[in-house]
Amino acid sequence: MEKSKKKKIITRARAPEKKAEQFNKILEAGKDLFVKYGAHGFSLRALAKRLNMSQTNVYNYVQSKRELWIAIRIKYYNEFRDGLKKVIDNHQESFYDQFFKMAEFFLEFASADYHRFQIMFLLSAPPSNKIGPLEKNYKPFHIMKYISVIVEKAVDVNEIKKKEAIERLYYIYGVLLGAAKVEADLKLRESVTEPIKLESYLLSAKEYRKFALEQIRDLLQRNII
């Protein structure tokens, strides 16, 4: 009798874990399909087939491609936020050093999984005629909000002037987006994707990132104060 009770408890405890694992597989597959085919180029039926699931089962997790897109962004923005928060919370260094570390984190995050980066920063949400439960509770993540926390701390200790800092930080944010894209292109090997390789000189993604960060440090030192 005791063995039977113990078995039931274990089964119930594992069920949520299995559900979470399956949901994560859906998000990962959805991320790749969005990047490969775009918002209109695949269906939840295709997603179900890829995962060897029934379409009905997929609908138990997400009700539309828009809901899938939101769920993917929630997952990855949480990962991004947690990593960025570690940079923001450590304000024992100067503003320049702290923001430079944020730039390093940004490019490393993009490089580690560029499909994830595309979903978060480059791809638009697919349209939908209805608002599902995920969207009802969804609050957009504002990356510049986290950057402004660094600015405000720096302004409080007179490291920078607030009047000009935000505009220049938006500019550097744009530089980071572009740098992440170029680094991703430099990693391409297939000729069909037209990698940006110059025949006269081969620049590695690692070399490019080092150069880009040096330029960002220079922008910070010359333009913000």
GUDREN-114774 format. One record per atom (N, C-alpha, C, O, CB): y, x, z; residue in one letter. Coordinates in steps of 0.05 Angstrom, whole numbers, padded with zeros to 5 digits, always signed. Glycine has a CB too. Layout:
% GUDREN-114774
YXZA ...
This chain:
% GUDREN-114774
-00024+00017+00000M +00000+00000+00000M +00025+00017+00000M +00044+00012-00014M +00000-00019+00024M +00025+00039+00016E +00047+00056+00018E +00052+00071-00008E +00075+00075-00016E +00044+00076+00041E +00030+00079-00021K +00032+00093-00047K +00045+00075-00068K +00061+00084-00084K +00005+00103-00056K +00037+00049-00068S +00047+00030-00087S +00077+00026-00083S +00092+00025-00103S +00033+00003-00083S +00087+00024-00058K +00115+00021-00053K +00131+00046-00062K +00152+00044-00074K +00120+00017-00022K +00119+00069-00056K +00132+00094-00064K +00136+00096-00094K +00156+00105-00104K +00116+00118-00054K +00116+00087-00110K +00117+00088-00139K +00139+00070-00149K +00152+00077-00169K +00090+00080-00150K +00142+00047-00137K +00163+00028-00146K +00190+00039-00142K +00208+00037-00159K +00160+00001-00132K +00194+00053-00119I +00220+00064-00113I +00228+00086-00133I +00251+00087-00142I +00220+00076-00084I +00209+00103-00140I +00213+00124-00159I +00221+00113-00187I +00239+00123-00200I +00189+00143-00161I +00206+00092-00195T +00211+00079-00221T +00240+00068-00222T +00253+00072-00242T +00191+00057-00226T +00249+00055-00201R +00275+00043-00201R +00297+00065-00200R +00318+00062-00213R +00279+00025-00176R +00291+00087-00187A +00311+00108-00185A +00314+00122-00212A +00336+00132-00218A +00302+00129-00164A +00293+00124-00228R +00294+00138-00253R +00306+00121-00275R +00316+00131-00295R +00267+00147-00261R +00305+00094-00273A +00315+00077-00294A +00344+00082-00301A +00350+00084-00325A +00311+00048-00285A +00363+00083-00282P +00391+00089-00289P +00394+00116-00302P +00411+00119-00320P +00408+00087-00264P +00378+00135-00294E +00379+00162-00305E +00371+00161-00335E +00384+00174-00352E +00362+00182-00290E +00350+00147-00341K +00341+00144-00368K +00362+00130-00385K +00366+00137-00408K +00314+00129-00369K +00374+00110-00374K +00395+00095-00388K +00419+00113-00394K +00430+00112-00416K +00404+00070-00372K +00426+00129-00375A +00449+00147-00378A +00442+00169-00399A +00459+00176-00415A +00456+00161-00352A +00417+00178-00399E +00408+00197-00419E +00409+00186-00447E +00417+00199-00466E +00380+00207-00412E +00400+00161-00450Q +00400+00148-00476Q +00428+00143-00486Q +00434+00147-00509Q +00385+00121-00474Q +00446+00135-00467F +00474+00131-00474F +00487+00157-00484F +00503+00157-00503F +00489+00120-00450F +00480+00179-00471N +00490+00205-00479N +00481+00212-00507N +00496+00224-00523N +00483+00227-00459N +00456+00206-00514K +00445+00211-00541K +00460+00194-00561K +00466+00204-00584K +00415+00204-00542K +00467+00170-00554I +00482+00153-00572I +00510+00165-00577I +00519+00165-00600I +00485+00124-00560I +00523+00175-00557L +00549+00186-00560L +00548+00211-00577L +00566+00215-00594L +00561+00193-00532L +00529+00228-00573E +00526+00253-00588E +00521+00247-00618E +00534+00259-00635E +00504+00271-00577E +00503+00229-00623A +00497+00221-00650A +00521+00208-00663A +00527+00213-00687A +00472+00203-00652A +00534+00191-00648G +00558+00177-00658G +00580+00197-00665G +00594+00194-00686G +00568+00157-00638G +00584+00217-00649K +00604+00238-00654K +00599+00251-00681K +00617+00254-00697K +00604+00259-00631K +00574+00259-00685D +00567+00273-00711D +00571+00254-00735D +00580+00263-00756D +00539+00283-00709D +00564+00229-00732L +00567+00210-00754L +00596+00204-00761L +00603+00202-00784L +00552+00184-00748L +00612+00202-00740F +00641+00198-00745F +00653+00221-00760F +00668+00217-00779F +00656+00194-00718F +00646+00245-00752V +00657+00269-00765V +00646+00272-00794V +00661+00279-00812V +00650+00294-00749V +00621+00266-00798K +00608+00269-00824K +00616+00248-00844K +00622+00254-00867K +00578+00270-00821K +00618+00223-00835Y +00622+00201-00854Y +00649+00186-00850Y +00656+00170-00867Y +00599+00181-00851Y +00663+00192-00829G +00688+00178-00824G +00683+00151-00811G +00660+00142-00807G +00703+00174-00850G +00705+00137-00804A +00703+00112-00789A +00689+00090-00805A +00676+00073-00793A +00730+00103-00781A +00691+00091-00832H +00679+00070-00848H +00653+00077-00862H +00641+00061-00875H +00699+00061-00869H +00644+00102-00858G +00622+00112-00874G +00595+00109-00862G +00575+00117-00874G +00626+00140-00879G +00592+00096-00839F +00566+00091-00827F +00567+00066-00811F +00589+00055-00806F +00557+00115-00809F +00544+00056-00803S +00542+00031-00788S +00526+00036-00763S +00513+00056-00760S +00529+00008-00805S +00528+00017-00744L +00512+00019-00720L +00482+00017-00727L +00465+00027-00712L +00520-00002-00700L +00476+00004-00749R +00448+00003-00759R +00439+00032-00766R +00416+00039-00759R +00445-00016-00783R +00456+00047-00779A +00449+00074-00786A +00447+00092-00761A +00429+00109-00760A +00471+00086-00805A +00464+00087-00742L +00462+00101-00716L +00435+00095-00703L +00422+00114-00693L +00485+00094-00698L +00427+00070-00702A +00402+00062-00690A +00378+00075-00704A +00360+00085-00691A +00399+00031-00690A +00379+00076-00730K +00358+00088-00746K +00356+00118-00740K +00334+00129-00737K +00362+00084-00776K +00378+00131-00738R +00379+00160-00732R +00366+00166-00705R +00353+00186-00701R +00407+00171-00732R +00370+00148-00686L +00360+00152-00659L +00332+00139-00654L +00321+00139-00632L +00380+00141-00638L +00322+00127-00676N +00296+00113-00674N +00297+00090-00653N +00279+00087-00637N +00274+00132-00667N +00319+00076-00653M +00323+00053-00635M +00327+00028-00651M +00332+00029-00675M +00348+00058-00616M +00324+00005-00638S +00330-00020-00651S +00360-00024-00650S +00373-00015-00632S +00315-00044-00638S +00371-00038-00670Q +00400-00043-00670Q +00408-00060-00645Q +00430-00056-00634Q +00408-00057-00695Q +00390-00078-00637T +00396-00094-00614T +00399-00077-00589T +00416-00082-00572T +00373-00115-00609T +00382-00057-00587N +00384-00039-00564N +00410-00023-00564N +00422-00019-00542N +00360-00019-00563N +00419-00015-00587V +00445-00001-00589V +00467-00019-00579V +00486-00009-00565V +00451+00008-00618V +00466-00045-00586Y +00487-00064-00577Y +00487-00067-00547Y +00506-00078-00536Y +00483-00091-00591Y +00465-00059-00533N +00465-00060-00504N +00484-00039-00492N +00492-00041-00469N +00437-00057-00494N +00491-00019-00508Y +00508+00003-00499Y +00536+00001-00510Y +00555+00004-00495Y +00495+00030-00507Y +00538-00005-00536V +00565-00008-00549V +00564-00031-00568V +00543-00036-00580V +00573+00019-00564V +00586-00046-00570Q +00586-00071-00586Q +00598-00067-00614Q +00595-00085-00631Q +00601-00092-00572Q +00610-00044-00619S +00622-00039-00645S +00626-00009-00648S +00624+00006-00629S +00649-00055-00648S +00633-00001-00672K +00640+00028-00677K +00665+00035-00661K +00668+00058-00653K +00643+00033-00707K +00683+00017-00658R +00707+00022-00643R +00700+00028-00614R +00711+00046-00601R +00728-00001-00645R +00682+00012-00603E +00673+00016-00575E +00659+00043-00573E +00662+00057-00553E +00655-00007-00566E +00643+00050-00593L +00630+00076-00593L +00650+00098-00593L +00647+00117-00578L +00611+00078-00618L +00670+00096-00610W +00692+00116-00612W +00706+00119-00585W +00711+00142-00576W +00712+00108-00634W +00711+00097-00571I +00725+00098-00545I +00707+00111-00525I +00716+00128-00509I +00732+00070-00536I +00681+00105-00525A +00662+00116-00505A +00660+00146-00509A +00658+00161-00490A +00635+00103-00508A +00660+00155-00534I +00658+00184-00540I +00683+00198-00529I +00681+00219-00517I +00655+00189-00570I +00706+00186-00534R +00732+00198-00525R +00733+00199-00495R +00742+00219-00483R +00756+00182-00536R +00724+00178-00482I +00724+00178-00452I +00707+00202-00442I +00716+00216-00424I +00713+00152-00441I +00683+00205-00453K +00666+00227-00444K +00679+00254-00447K +00680+00270-00428K +00639+00226-00459K +00690+00259-00471Y +00700+00286-00476Y +00727+00291-00465Y +00734+00314-00457Y +00701+00290-00506Y +00743+00270-00462Y +00769+00274-00449Y +00765+00280-00420Y +00781+00295-00408Y +00787+00249-00453Y +00745+00268-00407N +00739+00274-00379N +00732+00304-00376N +00741+00317-00357N +00717+00257-00369N +00716+00314-00395E +00709+00342-00395E +00734+00360-00399E +00738+00380-00385E +00688+00349-00416E +00750+00352-00418F +00775+00367-00423F +00794+00366-00400F +00805+00387-00392F +00789+00356-00448F +00797+00343-00388R +00815+00339-00366R +00807+00356-00342R +00824+00369-00329R +00817+00310-00358R +00781+00356-00336D +00771+00372-00313D +00776+00401-00316D +00784+00415-00297D +00741+00366-00309D +00772+00411-00341G +00777+00440-00346G +00807+00446-00345G +00815+00467-00334G +00766+00448-00372G +00823+00429-00357L +00852+00433-00357L +00864+00431-00329L +00883+00445-00322L +00866+00413-00376L +00853+00413-00313K +00863+00410-00286K +00860+00435-00269K +00877+00441-00252K +00848+00387-00272K +00839+00450-00274K +00836+00476-00260K +00858+00495-00266K +00867+00510-00249K +00809+00488-00266K +00867+00494-00291V +00890+00511-00299V +00916+00502-00286V +00931+00518-00275V +00893+00512-00329V +00920+00476-00286I +00945+00464-00276I +00947+00468-00245I +00968+00474-00235I +00947+00435-00283I +00925+00464-00231D +00925+00465-00202D +00931+00493-00192D +00940+00496-00169D +00899+00455-00191D +00925+00513-00208N +00929+00541-00199N +00957+00550-00207N +00960+00563-00228N +00907+00559-00210N +00977+00544-00191H +01004+00552-00198H +01013+00576-00182H +01037+00578-00175H +01023+00528-00194H +00995+00593-00175Q +01002+00618-00161Q +01013+00638-00181Q +01026+00658-00173Q +00978+00629-00145Q +01007+00634-00206E +01017+00652-00227E +01043+00642-00238E +01052+00620-00231E +00996+00656-00249E +01056+00658-00255S +01080+00649-00269S +01074+00627-00288S +01051+00623-00296S +01094+00673-00283S +01095+00613-00296F +01092+00591-00316F +01080+00602-00342F +01062+00590-00354F +01120+00578-00322F +01089+00625-00351Y +01080+00637-00376Y +01050+00643-00375Y +01035+00636-00393Y +01095+00662-00382Y +01041+00655-00353D +01013+00662-00351D +00996+00637-00349D +00974+00635-00360D +01008+00679-00326D +01006+00617-00335Q +00991+00592-00331Q +00989+00577-00358Q +00967+00567-00365Q +01004+00574-00310Q +01011+00575-00372F +01010+00561-00398F +00994+00576-00418F +00980+00564-00435F +01038+00556-00409F +00994+00602-00417F +00978+00619-00435F +00948+00614-00429F +00932+00612-00448F +00985+00648-00432F +00941+00611-00404K +00913+00605-00397K +00905+00577-00407K +00882+00573-00415K +00909+00607-00367K +00925+00559-00407M +00919+00533-00418M +00914+00534-00448M +00896+00521-00458M +00943+00514-00412M +00929+00551-00462A +00925+00555-00490A +00898+00567-00496A +00884+00559-00514A +00947+00573-00502A +00890+00587-00479E +00863+00599-00482E +00842+00578-00478E +00822+00577-00493E +00860+00622-00462E +00845+00561-00458F +00825+00540-00452F +00824+00521-00476F +00802+00513-00484F +00833+00525-00426F +00847+00513-00487F +00848+00494-00509F +00832+00504-00533F +00816+00489-00544F +00878+00489-00517F +00837+00529-00540L +00823+00540-00564L +00793+00545-00558L +00777+00541-00577L +00836+00566-00572L +00786+00552-00534E +00758+00556-00528E +00744+00529-00528E +00721+00527-00537E +00755+00569-00500E +00757+00508-00518F +00745+00481-00518F +00741+00472-00546F +00720+00460-00552F +00764+00461-00503F +00760+00477-00564A +00757+00469-00592A +00735+00484-00606A +00719+00473-00621A +00783+00473-00607A +00733+00510-00600S +00713+00527-00613S +00685+00520-00604S +00666+00522-00620S +00719+00556-00607S +00681+00513-00579A +00655+00507-00568A +00641+00484-00582A +00616+00485-00586A +00657+00502-00538A +00656+00464-00590D +00645+00441-00604D +00667+00428-00620D +00682+00411-00610D +00632+00420-00584D +00670+00437-00645Y +00693+00427-00661Y +00691+00398-00668Y +00711+00384-00672Y +00696+00444-00687Y +00667+00387-00670H +00664+00358-00675H +00675+00342-00652H +00688+00322-00656H +00634+00351-00679H +00670+00352-00628R +00681+00339-00604R +00712+00340-00605R +00725+00321-00599R +00671+00353-00578R +00723+00363-00613F +00751+00367-00615F +00763+00348-00636F +00785+00337-00631F +00758+00396-00622F +00750+00345-00659Q +00760+00327-00680Q +00761+00298-00670Q +00781+00284-00675Q +00742+00328-00704Q +00741+00289-00656I +00741+00261-00645I +00765+00258-00626I +00777+00237-00627I +00715+00255-00631I +00770+00277-00610M +00791+00275-00590M +00819+00277-00601M +00837+00263-00591M +00787+00296-00569M +00823+00294-00621F +00850+00301-00629F +00857+00294-00658F +00881+00292-00665F +00855+00330-00624F +00837+00291-00675L +00844+00289-00704L +00835+00263-00717L +00848+00254-00736L +00831+00311-00718L +00814+00250-00708L +00803+00226-00721L +00814+00200-00709L +00816+00197-00684L +00773+00226-00720L +00822+00182-00726S +00833+00156-00716S +00810+00137-00709S +00788+00139-00718S +00851+00143-00738S +00817+00118-00692A +00797+00097-00684A +00791+00078-00706A +00809+00071-00721A +00808+00082-00659A +00766+00071-00709P +00759+00051-00730P +00770+00023-00722P +00772+00017-00698P +00728+00049-00733P +00778+00007-00741P +00788-00020-00734P +00766-00039-00725P +00743-00034-00730P +00802-00032-00758P +00774-00059-00710S +00755-00079-00701S +00770-00106-00697S +00793-00106-00688S +00741-00070-00675S +00756-00128-00703N +00768-00154-00699N +00767-00165-00671N +00779-00185-00664N +00755-00174-00718N +00751-00151-00654K +00749-00160-00627K +00752-00137-00607K +00746-00114-00614K +00722-00174-00622K +00760-00144-00583I +00763-00123-00562I +00739-00125-00544I +00735-00146-00530I +00790-00127-00546I +00724-00104-00543G +00700-00103-00526G +00706-00096-00497G +00730-00089-00491G +00680-00084-00537G +00687-00096-00480P +00691-00090-00451P +00702-00061-00446P +00718-00057-00428P +00666-00093-00436P +00693-00042-00463L +00703-00015-00459L +00733-00013-00466L +00749+00000-00451L +00688+00005-00477L +00741-00026-00487E +00769-00025-00495E +00787-00039-00476E +00810-00031-00472E +00773-00036-00523E +00778-00061-00464K +00794-00076-00445K +00802-00058-00421K +00824-00061-00410K +00778-00100-00434K +00785-00040-00413N +00790-00022-00391N +00799+00006-00398N +00803+00023-00381N +00766-00020-00373N +00803+00010-00424Y +00809+00037-00434Y +00839+00043-00430Y +00856+00027-00438Y +00802+00040-00464Y +00844+00066-00418K +00872+00075-00416K +00874+00101-00431K +00861+00121-00425K +00879+00079-00385K +00891+00102-00452P +00893+00126-00468P +00900+00151-00452P +00915+00150-00432P +00914+00122-00490P +00888+00173-00459F +00894+00199-00446F +00917+00212-00461F +00917+00214-00485F +00869+00217-00446F +00937+00220-00446H +00960+00233-00458H +00960+00263-00450H +00966+00270-00427H +00987+00220-00448H +00952+00279-00470I +00950+00308-00464I +00976+00320-00455I +00977+00336-00437I +00941+00322-00490I +00998+00311-00467M +01024+00323-00459M +01032+00316-00431M +01048+00329-00419M +01046+00313-00478M +01019+00295-00420K +01024+00288-00392K +01015+00311-00374K +01029+00318-00354K +01010+00262-00384K +00992+00323-00381Y +00982+00345-00365Y +00999+00370-00369Y +01003+00386-00350Y +00953+00350-00372Y +01008+00374-00393I +01025+00397-00398I +01052+00394-00384I +01063+00413-00374I +01030+00400-00429I +01062+00369-00382S +01087+00365-00368S +01086+00371-00339S +01106+00377-00326S +01097+00336-00372S +01062+00369-00327V +01058+00376-00299V +01064+00406-00295V +01077+00413-00276V +01029+00370-00290V +01055+00423-00314I +01061+00451-00313I +01091+00456-00315I +01102+00472-00301I +01046+00466-00335I +01103+00441-00334V +01132+00444-00338V +01148+00437-00313V +01166+00451-00305V +01141+00427-00362V +01141+00414-00301E +01155+00405-00277E +01153+00425-00254E +01173+00429-00240E +01145+00378-00268E +01129+00436-00251K +01126+00456-00230K +01143+00481-00236K +01156+00492-00217K +01097+00464-00227K +01144+00489-00261A +01160+00512-00268A +01190+00507-00265A +01205+00525-00257A +01154+00520-00297A +01199+00482-00272V +01227+00475-00268V +01234+00475-00239V +01256+00484-00232V +01232+00447-00280V +01216+00466-00221D +01222+00465-00193D +01227+00492-00181D +01242+00495-00162D +01198+00452-00178D +01214+00512-00192V +01218+00540-00181V +01236+00556-00200V +01237+00581-00198V +01191+00554-00178V +01251+00542-00217N +01271+00555-00235N +01259+00576-00254N +01273+00596-00260N +01292+00568-00218N +01235+00571-00262E +01223+00590-00282E +01232+00583-00310E +01234+00600-00327E +01192+00589-00280E +01236+00557-00315I +01245+00548-00341I +01266+00527-00339I +01270+00515-00317I +01221+00538-00358I +01281+00522-00361K +01300+00501-00362K +01287+00476-00374K +01276+00477-00396K +01325+00509-00378K +01289+00454-00361K +01276+00429-00369K +01286+00419-00396K +01271+00408-00412K +01278+00408-00348K +01312+00423-00401K +01325+00411-00425K +01311+00419-00451K +01307+00402-00468K +01354+00419-00426K +01303+00444-00453E +01291+00453-00478E +01261+00457-00477E +01248+00460-00498E +01304+00479-00486E +01250+00457-00453A +01221+00464-00450A +01202+00445-00464A +01184+00453-00478A +01214+00465-00421A +01207+00418-00461I +01188+00399-00472I +01186+00400-00503I +01164+00400-00514I +01196+00371-00464I +01209+00403-00516E +01209+00404-00545E +01193+00429-00555E +01177+00427-00574E +01237+00406-00556E +01197+00451-00542R +01183+00475-00550R +01153+00474-00543R +01137+00486-00556R +01196+00499-00537R +01147+00460-00521L +01119+00457-00514L +01104+00439-00534L +01081+00444-00541L +01116+00446-00486L +01118+00419-00544Y +01106+00403-00566Y +01101+00420-00590Y +01081+00417-00604Y +01125+00379-00573Y +01120+00438-00596Y +01117+00456-00618Y +01092+00474-00615Y +01076+00477-00633Y +01142+00473-00623Y +01089+00485-00591I +01066+00502-00585I +01040+00486-00586I +01019+00496-00595I +01069+00516-00558I +01041+00461-00577Y +01018+00443-00579Y +01009+00440-00609Y +00986+00441-00615Y +01024+00416-00567Y +01029+00437-00626G +01023+00436-00655G +01011+00462-00665G +00993+00461-00682G +01049+00429-00670G +01022+00484-00655V +01011+00510-00663V +00981+00512-00655V +00965+00522-00670V +01027+00533-00651V +00975+00503-00631L +00948+00504-00621L +00929+00486-00637L +00906+00495-00643L +00947+00494-00591L +00938+00462-00645L +00922+00445-00662L +00915+00459-00689L +00892+00459-00698L +00936+00419-00668L +00936+00471-00700G +00932+00486-00726G +00914+00510-00722G +00896+00515-00739G +00958+00494-00737G +00917+00525-00700A +00901+00548-00695A +00872+00541-00692A +00854+00555-00701A +00911+00563-00670A +00867+00518-00678A +00839+00509-00674A +00826+00502-00701A +00802+00508-00705A +00838+00485-00656A +00841+00490-00719K +00831+00483-00746K +00825+00508-00762K +00803+00510-00775K +00851+00465-00761K +00843+00527-00762V +00839+00551-00777V +00815+00567-00767V +00799+00577-00782V +00864+00569-00777V +00812+00568-00740E +00789+00583-00729E +00763+00569-00737E +00744+00583-00743E +00791+00583-00698E +00763+00543-00737A +00739+00528-00746A +00732+00534-00775A +00709+00538-00782A +00742+00498-00742A +00753+00535-00792D +00748+00541-00820D +00738+00569-00825D +00722+00574-00843D +00774+00537-00836D +00747+00588-00809L +00738+00616-00811L +00709+00619-00804L +00696+00639-00812L +00755+00634-00793L +00698+00600-00789K +00670+00601-00782K +00652+00590-00803K +00627+00595-00802K +00665+00586-00756K +00663+00576-00823L +00647+00564-00844L +00633+00585-00861L +00644+00606-00867L +00664+00545-00861L +00608+00578-00869R +00593+00597-00886R +00586+00584-00913R +00582+00599-00932R +00568+00606-00872R +00584+00558-00914E +00576+00544-00938E +00598+00543-00958E +00621+00534-00952E +00565+00516-00932E +00593+00551-00983S +00614+00551-01003S +00624+00523-01010S +00647+00520-01019S +00604+00565-01028S +00606+00503-01007V +00614+00476-01014V +00637+00466-00996V +00652+00448-01005V +00590+00457-01012V +00640+00477-00972T +00661+00468-00954T +00686+00486-00958T +00706+00482-00944T +00652+00470-00925T +00685+00504-00977E +00708+00521-00984E +00720+00534-00960E +00743+00529-00953E +00729+00505-00998E +00706+00553-00948P +00717+00568-00925P +00741+00584-00934P +00742+00593-00957P +00695+00586-00913P +00759+00589-00916I +00784+00603-00923I +00780+00633-00920I +00793+00645-00902I +00808+00593-00905I +00764+00644-00936K +00759+00673-00935K +00774+00687-00958K +00772+00678-00981K +00728+00679-00937K +00788+00708-00952L +00801+00724-00973L +00782+00746-00982L +00770+00759-00965L +00828+00736-00963L +00780+00749-01008E +00761+00769-01018E +00769+00797-01010E +00752+00815-01007E +00760+00767-01049E +00795+00802-01008S +00805+00829-01002S +00803+00836-00972S +00803+00860-00965S +00833+00832-01011S +00801+00816-00955Y +00800+00822-00927Y +00785+00799-00912Y +00791+00776-00916Y +00828+00825-00915Y +00766+00806-00896L +00751+00786-00880L +00762+00786-00852L +00761+00806-00837L +00721+00793-00880L +00772+00763-00844L +00782+00759-00817L +00763+00742-00801L +00756+00719-00810L +00811+00746-00817L +00753+00751-00779S +00735+00736-00763S +00750+00715-00746S +00773+00718-00741S +00718+00754-00745S +00735+00694-00738A +00747+00674-00721A +00757+00686-00695A +00778+00678-00684A +00727+00651-00715A +00742+00705-00684K +00749+00718-00659K +00775+00734-00662K +00793+00733-00645K +00727+00737-00649K +00778+00748-00684E +00802+00764-00690E +00826+00745-00693E +00848+00751-00683E +00799+00781-00715E +00821+00723-00707Y +00843+00704-00711Y +00853+00692-00685Y +00877+00689-00680Y +00835+00682-00731Y +00834+00684-00668R +00842+00672-00642R +00859+00692-00626R +00879+00684-00613R +00817+00663-00626R +00851+00717-00625K +00865+00737-00610K +00894+00739-00621K +00913+00741-00606K +00851+00765-00612K +00897+00740-00647F +00923+00741-00660F +00940+00716-00653F +00963+00718-00646F +00921+00744-00690F +00927+00692-00655A +00942+00667-00650A +00952+00666-00621A +00974+00658-00616A +00923+00643-00656A +00935+00675-00602L +00944+00675-00574L +00966+00695-00569L +00984+00690-00553L +00920+00681-00556L +00965+00717-00583E +00987+00737-00580E +01013+00725-00590E +01034+00729-00578E +00981+00762-00596E +01012+00710-00612Q +01036+00697-00623Q +01047+00675-00604Q +01071+00672-00600Q +01030+00685-00650Q +01028+00660-00591I +01036+00640-00572I +01049+00652-00548I +01069+00642-00538I +01011+00623-00564I +01038+00674-00538R +01050+00688-00516R +01079+00697-00523R +01097+00695-00506R +01033+00712-00507R +01082+00707-00547D +01108+00715-00556D +01128+00692-00557D +01151+00695-00549D +01106+00729-00583D +01118+00669-00567L +01135+00645-00568L +01144+00637-00540L +01167+00630-00536L +01120+00622-00582L +01126+00638-00522L +01132+00630-00494L +01153+00649-00483L +01173+00640-00470L +01107+00631-00477L +01150+00674-00486Q +01168+00694-00474Q +01196+00694-00487Q +01216+00698-00474Q +01156+00721-00476Q +01197+00689-00514R +01222+00691-00528R +01238+00665-00528R +01263+00665-00529R +01218+00700-00555R +01224+00642-00528N +01238+00617-00534N +01242+00598-00511N +01261+00582-00512N +01223+00602-00554N +01226+00599-00490I +01228+00578-00470I +01249+00583-00449I +01263+00564-00442I +01201+00575-00457I +01252+00607-00439I +01273+00611-00419I +01300+00613-00432I +01320+00616-00418I +01267+00637-00402I 
